[in-house]
């Protein structure tokens, strides 16, 4: 019996893989609340699947300096949904993810395609959670499609205003 060599070619395989090279932009309106003691909210932004399993944390804004009340990381558990879905397992500060709290107004984060390389085309949610000392807590989910240019919107009612997700080519 004669053995024939097997030749494997990969020329056509690159064309079969989905090519998703898009940036993701998330704009969050943080309302200015008229309260006696206003504190900037802690905010977490992440991607989750439609079944609400977390995929990737995109941003965490919290008090980065230590004060007389302790380290800001101690209060991240007030972002309860994010904390349970993976926040407690993160090592913070995380380069490109964590940052200081933001002032009221429109805040935009842009995630370059390189950070989202492993995200397969399909339906996802952007989740934004905000919690504020002496204030409330709110979670807003924005369904979006990864794999082509599109825009989606949702709105909060107390701690968060409008949330806009834009996938651009």
OpenMM code with the backbone's topology and positions (N, CA, C; nanometers):
from openmm import Vec3, app, unit

residues = "UNK UNK UNK UNK UNK UNK UNK UNK UNK UNK UNK UNK UNK UNK UNK UNK UNK UNK UNK UNK UNK UNK UNK UNK UNK UNK UNK UNK UNK UNK UNK UNK UNK UNK UNK UNK UNK UNK UNK UNK UNK UNK UNK UNK UNK UNK UNK UNK UNK UNK UNK UNK UNK UNK UNK UNK UNK UNK UNK UNK UNK UNK UNK UNK UNK UNK UNK UNK UNK UNK UNK UNK UNK UNK UNK UNK UNK UNK UNK UNK UNK UNK UNK UNK UNK UNK UNK UNK UNK UNK UNK UNK UNK UNK UNK UNK UNK UNK UNK UNK UNK UNK UNK UNK UNK UNK UNK UNK UNK UNK UNK UNK UNK UNK UNK UNK UNK UNK UNK UNK UNK UNK UNK UNK UNK UNK UNK UNK UNK UNK UNK UNK UNK UNK UNK UNK UNK UNK UNK UNK UNK UNK UNK UNK UNK UNK UNK UNK UNK UNK UNK UNK UNK UNK UNK UNK UNK UNK UNK UNK UNK UNK UNK UNK UNK UNK UNK UNK UNK".split()
positions = [
    Vec3(0.0839, -0.1167, 0.0000),
    Vec3(0.0000, 0.0000, 0.0000),
    Vec3(0.0890, 0.1238, 0.0000),
    Vec3(0.0546, 0.2173, -0.0807),
    Vec3(0.1325, 0.3386, -0.0953),
    Vec3(0.0687, 0.4549, -0.0194),
    Vec3(0.1455, 0.5259, 0.0610),
    Vec3(0.0931, 0.6409, 0.1356),
    Vec3(0.1139, 0.7672, 0.0543),
    Vec3(0.0085, 0.8444, 0.0430),
    Vec3(0.0174, 0.9709, -0.0289),
    Vec3(0.0272, 1.0851, 0.0712),
    Vec3(0.1122, 1.1809, 0.0429),
    Vec3(0.1220, 1.2945, 0.1350),
    Vec3(-0.0068, 1.3787, 0.1331),
    Vec3(-0.0423, 1.4279, 0.2502),
    Vec3(-0.1596, 1.5144, 0.2604),
    Vec3(-0.1096, 1.6583, 0.2673),
    Vec3(-0.1641, 1.7393, 0.1798),
    Vec3(-0.1276, 1.8799, 0.1759),
    Vec3(-0.2479, 1.9621, 0.2218),
    Vec3(-0.2255, 2.0441, 0.3226),
    Vec3(-0.3326, 2.1291, 0.3733),
    Vec3(-0.3042, 2.2710, 0.3269),
    Vec3(-0.4035, 2.3333, 0.2701),
    Vec3(-0.3877, 2.4718, 0.2266),
    Vec3(-0.4800, 2.5620, 0.3071),
    Vec3(-0.4316, 2.6786, 0.3400),
    Vec3(-0.5114, 2.7718, 0.4199),
    Vec3(-0.5441, 2.8985, 0.3424),
    Vec3(-0.5275, 2.8961, 0.2140),
    Vec3(-0.5508, 3.0164, 0.1358),
    Vec3(-0.6955, 3.0639, 0.1468),
    Vec3(-0.7907, 2.9752, 0.1388),
    Vec3(-0.9307, 3.0144, 0.1424),
    Vec3(-0.9875, 3.0326, 0.2816),
    Vec3(-0.9159, 2.9938, 0.3861),
    Vec3(-0.9706, 3.0009, 0.5209),
    Vec3(-0.9839, 3.1435, 0.5722),
    Vec3(-0.8959, 3.2315, 0.5379),
    Vec3(-0.9034, 3.3690, 0.5865),
    Vec3(-1.0295, 3.4374, 0.5362),
    Vec3(-1.0721, 3.4062, 0.4173),
    Vec3(-1.1917, 3.4671, 0.3624),
    Vec3(-1.3178, 3.4148, 0.4326),
    Vec3(-1.3118, 3.2942, 0.4889),
    Vec3(-1.4289, 3.2371, 0.5545),
    Vec3(-1.4521, 3.2944, 0.6944),
    Vec3(-1.3473, 3.3446, 0.7582),
    Vec3(-1.3615, 3.4007, 0.8932),
    Vec3(-1.4287, 3.5372, 0.8858),
    Vec3(-1.5157, 3.5689, 0.9815),
    Vec3(-1.5810, 3.6992, 0.9789),
    Vec3(-1.4807, 3.8108, 1.0046),
    Vec3(-1.4893, 3.9140, 0.9266),
    Vec3(-1.4004, 4.0287, 0.9424),
    Vec3(-1.4779, 4.1402, 1.0114),
    Vec3(-1.4557, 4.1583, 1.1408),
    Vec3(-1.5230, 4.2614, 1.2163),
    Vec3(-1.4160, 4.3546, 1.2707),
    Vec3(-1.3949, 4.4625, 1.2019),
    Vec3(-1.2992, 4.5623, 1.2478),
    Vec3(-1.3756, 4.6924, 1.2640),
    Vec3(-1.4369, 4.7081, 1.3800),
    Vec3(-1.5193, 4.8256, 1.4043),
    Vec3(-1.4871, 4.8821, 1.5416),
    Vec3(-1.5065, 5.0125, 1.5542),
    Vec3(-1.4916, 5.0779, 1.6832),
    Vec3(-1.6283, 5.0842, 1.7495),
    Vec3(-1.6279, 5.0856, 1.8788),
    Vec3(-1.7509, 5.0931, 1.9569),
    Vec3(-1.7453, 5.2203, 2.0392),
    Vec3(-1.8495, 5.3006, 2.0305),
    Vec3(-1.8560, 5.4254, 2.1054),
    Vec3(-1.9794, 5.4217, 2.1954),
    Vec3(-1.9601, 5.4573, 2.3222),
    Vec3(-2.0701, 5.4613, 2.4182),
    Vec3(-2.0739, 5.6016, 2.4771),
    Vec3(-2.1886, 5.6675, 2.4631),
    Vec3(-2.2084, 5.8004, 2.5190),
    Vec3(-2.3100, 5.7899, 2.6316),
    Vec3(-2.2724, 5.8432, 2.7471),
    Vec3(-2.3565, 5.8365, 2.8670),
    Vec3(-2.3797, 5.9786, 2.9165),
    Vec3(-2.5061, 6.0137, 2.9360),
    Vec3(-2.5394, 6.1423, 2.9970),
    Vec3(-2.5539, 6.1215, 3.1469),
    Vec3(-2.4699, 6.1913, 3.2236),
    Vec3(-2.4788, 6.1881, 3.3695),
    Vec3(-2.5523, 6.3143, 3.4128),
    Vec3(-2.6746, 6.2991, 3.4640),
    Vec3(-2.7512, 6.4185, 3.5005),
    Vec3(-2.6970, 6.4849, 3.6269),
    Vec3(-2.7105, 6.6155, 3.6319),
    Vec3(-2.6774, 6.6906, 3.7530),
    Vec3(-2.8027, 6.6887, 3.8395),
    Vec3(-2.7926, 6.6304, 3.9558),
    Vec3(-2.9071, 6.6178, 4.0448),
    Vec3(-2.9034, 6.7285, 4.1490),
    Vec3(-3.0179, 6.7896, 4.1735),
    Vec3(-3.0267, 6.8956, 4.2738),
    Vec3(-3.0480, 6.8324, 4.4103),
    Vec3(-2.9371, 6.8095, 4.4793),
    Vec3(-2.9420, 6.7526, 4.6139),
    Vec3(-2.8532, 6.8364, 4.7048),
    Vec3(-2.8758, 6.8244, 4.8326),
    Vec3(-2.7959, 6.9013, 4.9286),
    Vec3(-2.6490, 6.8619, 4.9225),
    Vec3(-2.6226, 6.7337, 4.9007),
    Vec3(-2.4851, 6.6855, 4.8967),
    Vec3(-2.4670, 6.5997, 4.7720),
    Vec3(-2.4167, 6.6603, 4.6651),
    Vec3(-2.4002, 6.5873, 4.5396),
    Vec3(-2.2645, 6.5172, 4.5350),
    Vec3(-2.2655, 6.3906, 4.5024),
    Vec3(-2.1428, 6.3140, 4.4816),
    Vec3(-2.1450, 6.2578, 4.3411),
    Vec3(-2.0325, 6.2628, 4.2741),
    Vec3(-2.0241, 6.2042, 4.1402),
    Vec3(-2.0471, 6.0535, 4.1489),
    Vec3(-2.1181, 5.9976, 4.0509),
    Vec3(-2.1482, 5.8546, 4.0576),
    Vec3(-2.0289, 5.7678, 4.0189),
    Vec3(-2.0261, 5.6496, 4.0757),
    Vec3(-1.9380, 5.5440, 4.0271),
    Vec3(-2.0131, 5.4823, 3.9100),
    Vec3(-1.9429, 5.4505, 3.8023),
    Vec3(-2.0075, 5.3987, 3.6813),
    Vec3(-1.9273, 5.2818, 3.6278),
    Vec3(-1.9982, 5.1774, 3.5863),
    Vec3(-1.9359, 5.0646, 3.5170),
    Vec3(-2.0075, 5.0466, 3.3835),
    Vec3(-1.9295, 5.0180, 3.2793),
    Vec3(-1.9840, 4.9945, 3.1459),
    Vec3(-1.9262, 4.8625, 3.0971),
    Vec3(-2.0137, 4.7708, 3.0534),
    Vec3(-1.9648, 4.6419, 3.0061),
    Vec3(-2.0542, 4.5876, 2.8966),
    Vec3(-2.0008, 4.4846, 2.8285),
    Vec3(-2.0756, 4.4139, 2.7240),
    Vec3(-2.1234, 4.2824, 2.7824),
    Vec3(-2.2491, 4.2485, 2.7520),
    Vec3(-2.3008, 4.1186, 2.7922),
    Vec3(-2.3793, 4.0569, 2.6773),
    Vec3(-2.3945, 3.9261, 2.6836),
    Vec3(-2.4744, 3.8532, 2.5852),
    Vec3(-2.6229, 3.8747, 2.6170),
    Vec3(-2.7117, 3.8406, 2.5234),
    Vec3(-2.8553, 3.8554, 2.5513),
    Vec3(-2.9026, 3.7770, 2.6744),
    Vec3(-2.8325, 3.6694, 2.7110),
    Vec3(-2.8699, 3.5935, 2.8317),
    Vec3(-2.8116, 3.6566, 2.9588),
    Vec3(-2.7535, 3.7741, 2.9463),
    Vec3(-2.6983, 3.8570, 3.0535),
    Vec3(-2.5702, 3.8029, 3.1158),
    Vec3(-2.4971, 3.7175, 3.0429),
    Vec3(-2.3645, 3.6785, 3.0898),
    Vec3(-2.2642, 3.7840, 3.0436),
    Vec3(-2.1786, 3.8252, 3.1341),
    Vec3(-2.0815, 3.9305, 3.1038),
    Vec3(-1.9769, 3.8805, 3.0052),
    Vec3(-1.9390, 3.9694, 2.9132),
    Vec3(-1.8371, 3.9380, 2.8133),
    Vec3(-1.7090, 4.0152, 2.8422),
    Vec3(-1.7221, 4.1473, 2.8616),
    Vec3(-1.6022, 4.2299, 2.8786),
    Vec3(-1.6376, 4.3622, 2.9445),
    Vec3(-1.5598, 4.4015, 3.0441),
    Vec3(-1.5759, 4.5333, 3.1055),
    Vec3(-1.5047, 4.6357, 3.0181),
    Vec3(-1.5745, 4.7448, 2.9868),
    Vec3(-1.5178, 4.8489, 2.9018),
    Vec3(-1.4668, 4.9678, 2.9813),
    Vec3(-1.5354, 5.0017, 3.0907),
    Vec3(-1.4940, 5.1177, 3.1707),
    Vec3(-1.5473, 5.1044, 3.3119),
    Vec3(-1.4687, 5.1535, 3.4074),
    Vec3(-1.5105, 5.1647, 3.5471),
    Vec3(-1.4589, 5.2989, 3.5970),
    Vec3(-1.5518, 5.3861, 3.6363),
    Vec3(-1.5151, 5.5184, 3.6859),
    Vec3(-1.5420, 5.5213, 3.8357),
    Vec3(-1.4397, 5.5488, 3.9130),
    Vec3(-1.4530, 5.5516, 4.0589),
    Vec3(-1.3494, 5.6457, 4.1180),
    Vec3(-1.3622, 5.6748, 4.2458),
    Vec3(-1.2682, 5.7621, 4.3142),
    Vec3(-1.1322, 5.6940, 4.3186),
    Vec3(-1.0343, 5.7558, 4.2583),
    Vec3(-0.9030, 5.6939, 4.2446),
    Vec3(-0.8056, 5.7315, 4.3560),
    Vec3(-0.8383, 5.8340, 4.4317),
    Vec3(-0.7478, 5.8753, 4.5391),
    Vec3(-0.8050, 5.8353, 4.6742),
    Vec3(-0.7161, 5.8106, 4.7662),
    Vec3(-0.7578, 5.7725, 4.9016),
    Vec3(-0.7932, 5.9001, 4.9784),
    Vec3(-0.9040, 5.8951, 5.0528),
    Vec3(-0.9399, 6.0082, 5.1369),
    Vec3(-0.9692, 5.9580, 5.2780),
    Vec3(-1.0285, 6.0423, 5.3627),
    Vec3(-1.0532, 6.0023, 5.5011),
    Vec3(-1.1567, 5.8899, 5.5132),
    Vec3(-1.2295, 5.8609, 5.4056),
    Vec3(-1.3274, 5.7519, 5.4067),
    Vec3(-1.2700, 5.6231, 5.3499),
    Vec3(-1.1458, 5.6270, 5.3057),
    Vec3(-1.0829, 5.5059, 5.2536),
    Vec3(-1.0565, 5.5127, 5.1043),
    Vec3(-1.0260, 5.3985, 5.0495),
    Vec3(-0.9943, 5.3844, 4.9084),
    Vec3(-1.1241, 5.3704, 4.8287),
    Vec3(-1.1319, 5.4343, 4.7149),
    Vec3(-1.2515, 5.4268, 4.6316),
    Vec3(-1.2870, 5.2858, 4.5881),
    Vec3(-1.1866, 5.1980, 4.5785),
    Vec3(-1.2135, 5.0592, 4.5383),
    Vec3(-1.3041, 4.9880, 4.6387),
    Vec3(-1.3019, 5.0348, 4.7642),
    Vec3(-1.3852, 4.9728, 4.8678),
    Vec3(-1.5340, 4.9850, 4.8364),
    Vec3(-1.5725, 5.0852, 4.7575),
    Vec3(-1.7134, 5.1127, 4.7313),
    Vec3(-1.7600, 5.0609, 4.5954),
    Vec3(-1.6720, 4.9955, 4.5216),
    Vec3(-1.7123, 4.9426, 4.3904),
    Vec3(-1.8221, 4.8369, 4.4015),
    Vec3(-1.8308, 4.7710, 4.5135),
    Vec3(-1.9367, 4.6693, 4.5315),
    Vec3(-2.0757, 4.7315, 4.5308),
    Vec3(-2.0854, 4.8658, 4.5414),
    Vec3(-2.2150, 4.9324, 4.5277),
    Vec3(-2.2668, 4.9259, 4.3843),
    Vec3(-2.1775, 4.9004, 4.2896),
    Vec3(-2.2189, 4.8716, 4.1518),
    Vec3(-2.2523, 4.7220, 4.1486),
    Vec3(-2.3625, 4.6867, 4.2135),
    Vec3(-2.3934, 4.5472, 4.2458),
    Vec3(-2.3996, 4.4534, 4.1261),
    Vec3(-2.4642, 4.4958, 4.0190),
    Vec3(-2.4780, 4.4070, 3.9030),
    Vec3(-2.3413, 4.3790, 3.8426),
    Vec3(-2.2640, 4.4845, 3.8164),
    Vec3(-2.1306, 4.4671, 3.7584),
    Vec3(-2.0414, 4.3868, 3.8527),
    Vec3(-2.0493, 4.4167, 3.9816),
    Vec3(-1.9648, 4.3501, 4.0816),
    Vec3(-1.9869, 4.1989, 4.0772),
    Vec3(-2.1129, 4.1579, 4.0729),
    Vec3(-2.1450, 4.0139, 4.0720),
    Vec3(-2.1064, 3.9463, 3.9417),
    Vec3(-2.1122, 4.0197, 3.8313),
    Vec3(-2.0863, 3.9605, 3.6997),
    Vec3(-1.9388, 3.9579, 3.6625),
    Vec3(-1.8529, 4.0050, 3.7485),
    Vec3(-1.7106, 3.9972, 3.7170),
    Vec3(-1.6247, 4.1057, 3.7756),
    Vec3(-1.6860, 4.2099, 3.8292),
    Vec3(-1.6083, 4.3188, 3.8860),
    Vec3(-1.5200, 4.2762, 4.0011),
    Vec3(-1.5712, 4.1885, 4.0857),
    Vec3(-1.4925, 4.1470, 4.2029),
    Vec3(-1.3686, 4.0672, 4.1641),
    Vec3(-1.3692, 4.0100, 4.0425),
    Vec3(-1.2548, 3.9318, 3.9957),
    Vec3(-1.1494, 4.0185, 3.9261),
    Vec3(-1.1836, 4.1453, 3.8975),
    Vec3(-1.0895, 4.2335, 3.8280),
    Vec3(-0.9835, 4.2870, 3.9225),
    Vec3(-0.8666, 4.3080, 3.8680),
    Vec3(-0.7591, 4.3729, 3.9410),
    Vec3(-0.7558, 4.5190, 3.8971),
    Vec3(-0.7884, 4.6092, 3.9897),
    Vec3(-0.7962, 4.7508, 3.9561),
    Vec3(-0.6863, 4.8280, 4.0262),
    Vec3(-0.6350, 4.9338, 3.9691),
    Vec3(-0.6766, 4.9921, 3.8430),
    Vec3(-0.6337, 4.9063, 3.7239),
    Vec3(-0.7174, 4.9066, 3.6210),
    Vec3(-0.6906, 4.8309, 3.4989),
    Vec3(-0.6626, 4.9285, 3.3858),
    Vec3(-0.5501, 4.9128, 3.3215),
    Vec3(-0.5074, 5.0024, 3.2150),
    Vec3(-0.6112, 5.0061, 3.1031),
    Vec3(-0.6552, 5.1254, 3.0671),
    Vec3(-0.7500, 5.1421, 2.9588),
    Vec3(-0.8946, 5.1160, 2.9982),
    Vec3(-0.9179, 5.0747, 3.1225),
    Vec3(-1.0544, 5.0433, 3.1670),
    Vec3(-1.0962, 5.1356, 3.2807),
    Vec3(-1.0141, 5.1491, 3.3833),
    Vec3(-1.0544, 5.2275, 3.4996),
    Vec3(-1.0123, 5.3729, 3.4852),
    Vec3(-1.0900, 5.4577, 3.5499),
    Vec3(-1.0618, 5.5995, 3.5485),
    Vec3(-1.1361, 5.6688, 3.6600),
    Vec3(-1.1110, 5.7969, 3.6746),
    Vec3(-1.1745, 5.8753, 3.7800),
    Vec3(-1.3221, 5.8968, 3.7501),
    Vec3(-1.3989, 5.9291, 3.8545),
    Vec3(-1.5394, 5.9613, 3.8341),
    Vec3(-1.5499, 6.0785, 3.7379),
    Vec3(-1.6649, 6.0904, 3.6733),
    Vec3(-1.6843, 6.1956, 3.5734),
    Vec3(-1.7878, 6.2964, 3.6224),
    Vec3(-1.7724, 6.4190, 3.5763),
    Vec3(-1.8645, 6.5265, 3.6109),
    Vec3(-1.9969, 6.5076, 3.5381),
    Vec3(-2.1037, 6.5711, 3.5883),
    Vec3(-2.2304, 6.5653, 3.5160),
    Vec3(-2.2132, 6.6181, 3.3736),
    Vec3(-2.2898, 6.5622, 3.2828),
    Vec3(-2.2821, 6.6012, 3.1423),
    Vec3(-2.2657, 6.4788, 3.0544),
    Vec3(-2.2379, 6.5032, 2.9291),
    Vec3(-2.2224, 6.3954, 2.8308),
    Vec3(-2.0792, 6.3434, 2.8334),
    Vec3(-2.0660, 6.2133, 2.8569),
    Vec3(-1.9355, 6.1477, 2.8628),
    Vec3(-1.9312, 6.0402, 2.7545),
    Vec3(-1.8232, 6.0368, 2.6783),
    Vec3(-1.8120, 5.9395, 2.5693),
    Vec3(-1.6844, 5.8587, 2.5857),
    Vec3(-1.6983, 5.7276, 2.5676),
    Vec3(-1.5812, 5.6408, 2.5619),
    Vec3(-1.5828, 5.5727, 2.4261),
    Vec3(-1.4661, 5.5597, 2.3667),
    Vec3(-1.4533, 5.4911, 2.2391),
    Vec3(-1.3585, 5.3736, 2.2579),
    Vec3(-1.4059, 5.2569, 2.2200),
    Vec3(-1.3279, 5.1346, 2.2331),
    Vec3(-1.2796, 5.0965, 2.0939),
    Vec3(-1.1481, 5.0971, 2.0706),
    Vec3(-1.0972, 5.0617, 1.9386),
    Vec3(-1.1186, 4.9130, 1.9079),
    Vec3(-1.1283, 4.8833, 1.7806),
    Vec3(-1.1526, 4.7461, 1.7344),
    Vec3(-1.0523, 4.6474, 1.7926),
    Vec3(-0.9293, 4.6889, 1.8129),
    Vec3(-0.8260, 4.5989, 1.8647),
    Vec3(-0.8625, 4.5425, 2.0021),
    Vec3(-0.9332, 4.6209, 2.0863),
    Vec3(-0.9741, 4.5722, 2.2189),
    Vec3(-1.0936, 4.4776, 2.2119),
    Vec3(-1.1597, 4.4729, 2.0960),
    Vec3(-1.2801, 4.3912, 2.0812),
    Vec3(-1.2583, 4.2760, 1.9830),
    Vec3(-1.1338, 4.2417, 1.9611),
    Vec3(-1.0964, 4.1384, 1.8640),
    Vec3(-1.1713, 4.0064, 1.8820),
    Vec3(-1.1902, 3.9627, 2.0055),
    Vec3(-1.2521, 3.8333, 2.0312),
    Vec3(-1.4042, 3.8338, 2.0272),
    Vec3(-1.4653, 3.9485, 2.0054),
    Vec3(-1.6111, 3.9585, 2.0045),
    Vec3(-1.6663, 3.9078, 1.8718),
    Vec3(-1.7431, 3.8006, 1.8775),
    Vec3(-1.8008, 3.7412, 1.7571),
    Vec3(-1.9212, 3.8236, 1.7109),
    Vec3(-1.9492, 3.8275, 1.5806),
    Vec3(-2.0674, 3.8992, 1.5313),
    Vec3(-2.1942, 3.8442, 1.5968),
    Vec3(-2.2880, 3.9331, 1.6267),
    Vec3(-2.4145, 3.8906, 1.6857),
    Vec3(-2.4747, 3.9976, 1.7738),
    Vec3(-2.5787, 3.9592, 1.8472),
    Vec3(-2.6508, 4.0496, 1.9363),
    Vec3(-2.5851, 4.0531, 2.0741),
    Vec3(-2.5748, 4.1727, 2.1293),
    Vec3(-2.5182, 4.1945, 2.2615),
    Vec3(-2.5936, 4.3090, 2.3288),
    Vec3(-2.5606, 4.3329, 2.4541),
    Vec3(-2.6094, 4.4500, 2.5272),
    Vec3(-2.4893, 4.5273, 2.5783),
    Vec3(-2.4997, 4.6595, 2.5731),
    Vec3(-2.4094, 4.7440, 2.6506),
    Vec3(-2.4851, 4.7708, 2.7791),
    Vec3(-2.4205, 4.7505, 2.8914),
    Vec3(-2.4845, 4.7754, 3.0200),
    Vec3(-2.4075, 4.8871, 3.0892),
    Vec3(-2.4817, 4.9859, 3.1372),
    Vec3(-2.4233, 5.0968, 3.2123),
    Vec3(-2.4911, 5.0962, 3.3487),
    Vec3(-2.4089, 5.0901, 3.4532),
    Vec3(-2.4614, 5.0927, 3.5893),
    Vec3(-2.3981, 5.2104, 3.6618),
    Vec3(-2.4805, 5.2859, 3.7344),
    Vec3(-2.4322, 5.3996, 3.8118),
    Vec3(-2.4824, 5.3876, 3.9550),
    Vec3(-2.3960, 5.4211, 4.0490),
    Vec3(-2.4328, 5.4246, 4.1910),
    Vec3(-2.3667, 5.5482, 4.2506),
    Vec3(-2.4412, 5.6157, 4.3362),
    Vec3(-2.3927, 5.7402, 4.3923),
    Vec3(-2.4094, 5.7402, 4.5431),
    Vec3(-2.3048, 5.7883, 4.6130),
    Vec3(-2.3134, 5.8011, 4.7587),
    Vec3(-2.4259, 5.8969, 4.7945),
    Vec3(-2.5062, 5.8596, 4.8912),
    Vec3(-2.6239, 5.9356, 4.9320),
    Vec3(-2.7228, 5.9529, 4.8165),
    Vec3(-2.7178, 5.8620, 4.7224),
    Vec3(-2.8065, 5.8679, 4.6068),
    Vec3(-2.8584, 5.7306, 4.5730),
    Vec3(-2.8966, 5.7151, 4.4513),
    Vec3(-2.9538, 5.5896, 4.4082),
    Vec3(-2.8586, 5.5068, 4.3245),
    Vec3(-2.9157, 5.4068, 4.2636),
    Vec3(-2.8424, 5.3145, 4.1767),
    Vec3(-2.9319, 5.2858, 4.0587),
    Vec3(-2.8743, 5.2771, 3.9383),
    Vec3(-2.9545, 5.2506, 3.8193),
    Vec3(-2.8733, 5.1718, 3.7174),
    Vec3(-2.9418, 5.0833, 3.6463),
    Vec3(-2.8806, 5.0024, 3.5407),
    Vec3(-2.9595, 5.0258, 3.4122),
    Vec3(-2.8881, 5.0536, 3.3027),
    Vec3(-2.9507, 5.0710, 3.1714),
    Vec3(-2.8856, 4.9722, 3.0753),
    Vec3(-2.9698, 4.8957, 3.0045),
    Vec3(-2.9222, 4.8009, 2.9029),
    Vec3(-2.9592, 4.8532, 2.7653),
    Vec3(-2.8616, 4.8505, 2.6731),
    Vec3(-2.8848, 4.8946, 2.5366),
    Vec3(-2.8502, 4.7790, 2.4430),
    Vec3(-2.9504, 4.7135, 2.3834),
    Vec3(-2.9211, 4.6059, 2.2878),
    Vec3(-2.8575, 4.6648, 2.1615),
    Vec3(-2.7565, 4.5974, 2.1096),
    Vec3(-2.6930, 4.6406, 1.9848),
    Vec3(-2.6437, 4.5180, 1.9092),
    Vec3(-2.6110, 4.5394, 1.7825),
    Vec3(-2.5613, 4.4310, 1.6971),
    Vec3(-2.4148, 4.4575, 1.6663),
    Vec3(-2.3312, 4.3592, 1.6930),
    Vec3(-2.1889, 4.3676, 1.6603),
    Vec3(-2.1692, 4.2946, 1.5276),
    Vec3(-2.1109, 4.3635, 1.4319),
    Vec3(-2.0861, 4.3017, 1.3031),
    Vec3(-2.1323, 4.3885, 1.1880),
    Vec3(-2.1522, 4.5124, 1.2101),
    Vec3(-2.1934, 4.6066, 1.1073),
    Vec3(-2.2270, 4.7390, 1.1728),
    Vec3(-2.2176, 4.8467, 1.0985),
    Vec3(-2.2434, 4.9790, 1.1545),
    Vec3(-2.3893, 4.9903, 1.1982),
    Vec3(-2.4099, 5.0395, 1.3197),
    Vec3(-2.5452, 5.0615, 1.3711),
    Vec3(-2.5392, 5.1479, 1.4958),
    Vec3(-2.6562, 5.1991, 1.5350),
    Vec3(-2.6687, 5.2841, 1.6528),
    Vec3(-2.7899, 5.2389, 1.7330),
    Vec3(-2.7785, 5.2421, 1.8643),
    Vec3(-2.8893, 5.2058, 1.9518),
    Vec3(-2.8923, 5.3024, 2.0697),
    Vec3(-3.0113, 5.3243, 2.1243),
    Vec3(-3.0301, 5.4196, 2.2343),
    Vec3(-3.1193, 5.3619, 2.3425),
    Vec3(-3.0988, 5.4093, 2.4636),
    Vec3(-3.1878, 5.3809, 2.5765),
    Vec3(-3.1698, 5.4968, 2.6737),
    Vec3(-3.2528, 5.4998, 2.7756),
    Vec3(-3.2436, 5.6111, 2.8691),
    Vec3(-3.2730, 5.5662, 3.0108),
    Vec3(-3.2020, 5.6269, 3.1037),
    Vec3(-3.2276, 5.6037, 3.2444),
    Vec3(-3.3309, 5.7027, 3.2939),
    Vec3(-3.3629, 5.6935, 3.4232),
    Vec3(-3.4644, 5.7843, 3.4755),
    Vec3(-3.4167, 5.8654, 3.5959),
    Vec3(-3.3117, 5.8214, 3.6637),
    Vec3(-3.2658, 5.8963, 3.7812),
    Vec3(-3.1156, 5.9225, 3.7766),
    Vec3(-3.0360, 5.8196, 3.7952),
    Vec3(-2.8900, 5.8350, 3.8029),
    Vec3(-2.8236, 5.8441, 3.6657),
    Vec3(-2.8938, 5.7975, 3.5626),
    Vec3(-2.8417, 5.8001, 3.4261),
    Vec3(-2.9417, 5.8683, 3.3336),
    Vec3(-2.8891, 5.9388, 3.2357),
    Vec3(-2.9740, 5.9967, 3.1328),
    Vec3(-2.9680, 5.9074, 3.0094),
    Vec3(-2.9566, 5.9691, 2.8930),
    Vec3(-2.9520, 5.8947, 2.7668),
    Vec3(-2.8215, 5.8174, 2.7552),
    Vec3(-2.8316, 5.6969, 2.6999),
    Vec3(-2.7143, 5.6137, 2.6696),
    Vec3(-2.7233, 5.5800, 2.5223),
    Vec3(-2.6166, 5.6085, 2.4488),
    Vec3(-2.6138, 5.5853, 2.3040),
    Vec3(-2.4949, 5.4959, 2.2716),
    Vec3(-2.5205, 5.3916, 2.1931),
    Vec3(-2.4159, 5.2972, 2.1504),
    Vec3(-2.4044, 5.3096, 1.9992),
    Vec3(-2.2816, 5.3299, 1.9512),
    Vec3(-2.2576, 5.3420, 1.8072),
    Vec3(-2.1462, 5.2460, 1.7683),
    Vec3(-2.1766, 5.1589, 1.6717),
    Vec3(-2.0756, 5.0712, 1.6132),
    Vec3(-2.0442, 5.1295, 1.4772),
    Vec3(-1.9170, 5.1648, 1.4550),
    Vec3(-1.8779, 5.2264, 1.3289),
    Vec3(-1.7741, 5.1425, 1.2577),
    Vec3(-1.7748, 5.1478, 1.1300),
    Vec3(-1.6784, 5.0743, 1.0478),
    Vec3(-1.5521, 5.1506, 1.0335),
] * unit.nanometer
topology = app.Topology()
chain = topology.addChain("A")
for resn in residues:
    res = topology.addResidue(resn, chain)
    for name in ("N", "CA", "C"):
        topology.addAtom(name, app.Element.getBySymbol(name[0]), res)
